[in-house]
Amino acid sequence: MKKTMLKLVMPAFMGVSMLMSCGSSQTTNDSLAKAEFKVYGNCGMCEKTIEGSLNGKDGIGEADWDKETKMITVSYDAEKMDEDKIKEKIAGVGYDTDSHRAKESVYNDLPGCCQYTRPE
């Protein structure tokens, strides 16, 4: 009886184990591309908005902006996203990068503490 149960349970356990390992093999941080570039901003609210424009979005692994250095590090899936699109998303919420300028109206809608000195 025990041998029969083991013969029935073992394949089921192996199948579940394989499914679980396949499910966890989704994109990991090791397989993501990384970009680092300057994003102009001033404060913690800027940080929240800049990172919020990226984190949780399709193709983005993680975004981390440093308000002291004004540098952002972004990990992303290069099949779904590229650095140009990332910079467009950031500019879309009012923040300039080295190659993308936010629309004047969006920049002007930022809170006063977030209105950084814009690069020429």
C-alpha positions as a printed Julia matrix, in Angstrom:
120×3 Matrix{Float64}:
  0.0    0.0     0.0
  2.79   2.43    0.94
  4.6    1.72   -2.34
  1.41   2.35   -4.33
  0.82   5.68   -2.55
  4.43   6.68   -3.11
  4.1    5.89   -6.82
  1.03   8.13   -6.99
  2.3   10.99   -4.84
  5.86  11.24   -6.17
  4.95  12.19   -9.78
  2.47  14.77   -8.51
  5.11  16.24   -6.2
  7.64  16.35   -9.04
  5.13  18.07  -11.31
  4.29  20.72   -8.73
  7.98  21.23   -8.01
  8.73  21.72  -11.72
  5.85  24.15  -12.13
  7.0   26.18   -9.16
 10.56  26.41  -10.46
  9.33  27.42  -13.91
  7.12  30.1   -12.43
 10.02  31.56  -10.49
 12.27  31.77  -13.54
 10.7   35.03  -14.64
 13.01  37.9   -15.45
 15.53  38.41  -12.67
 17.62  41.47  -11.97
 20.64  39.6   -13.39
 19.05  39.49  -16.86
 18.02  43.15  -16.93
 19.93  45.91  -18.71
 21.04  48.88  -16.62
 21.25  52.57  -17.37
 22.58  55.41  -15.29
 22.14  59.08  -16.17
 21.45  62.51  -14.7
 17.93  63.64  -13.86
 17.48  67.19  -12.57
 15.48  67.62   -9.38
 15.77  68.89   -5.81
 14.06  67.01   -3.05
 12.42  63.89   -1.7
  9.18  64.73   -3.47
 11.14  64.88   -6.74
 12.59  61.47   -5.93
  9.14  60.0    -5.34
  7.8   61.42   -8.62
 10.83  60.48  -10.72
 10.99  56.92   -9.4
  7.19  56.66   -9.52
  7.21  57.45  -13.23
  9.13  54.19  -13.74
  8.75  51.73  -10.86
  5.97  49.25  -11.45
  5.8   50.0   -15.18
  6.02  47.24  -17.78
  9.64  46.6   -18.74
 11.14  48.36  -15.7
 12.87  46.34  -13.01
 13.76  49.09  -10.58
 14.57  52.8   -10.59
 16.56  54.58   -7.89
 17.27  58.34   -8.04
 19.84  59.94   -5.74
 18.91  63.54   -4.88
 22.51  64.38   -3.9
 24.19  63.26   -7.13
 21.1   63.75   -9.35
 21.85  60.35  -10.88
 19.28  57.64  -11.55
 20.02  53.96  -11.93
 17.4   51.98  -13.82
 17.24  48.26  -14.52
 15.0   47.33  -17.42
 14.04  44.6   -19.86
 15.72  45.63  -23.12
 13.1   43.72  -25.13
 10.31  45.95  -23.78
 12.06  49.21  -22.93
 15.05  51.31  -23.89
 16.89  54.26  -22.38
 15.16  56.74  -24.69
 11.69  55.59  -23.56
 12.8   55.75  -19.93
 13.93  59.37  -20.37
 10.63  60.21  -22.11
  8.68  58.87  -19.12
 10.76  60.97  -16.72
 10.37  64.1   -18.85
  6.65  63.37  -19.0
  6.35  64.01  -15.26
  8.35  67.27  -15.37
 12.01  66.36  -14.99
 14.81  67.04  -17.46
 17.52  64.54  -18.33
 20.68  65.07  -20.33
 18.8   64.48  -23.59
 15.08  65.0   -22.86
 13.5   68.23  -21.7
 10.15  68.25  -19.89
  7.4   70.36  -21.4
  7.35  73.84  -19.89
  3.74  73.45  -18.75
  4.48  70.17  -16.93
  7.59  71.64  -15.28
  5.6   74.72  -14.2
  3.0   72.47  -12.54
  5.63  70.96  -10.23
  5.49  72.1    -6.59
  7.75  75.06   -5.88
 10.32  72.95   -4.01
 10.61  70.69   -7.06
 11.28  73.46   -9.57
 14.99  72.93  -10.06
 17.28  75.19  -12.07
 16.82  73.88  -15.6
 19.83  73.16  -17.79
 20.11  75.16  -21.01
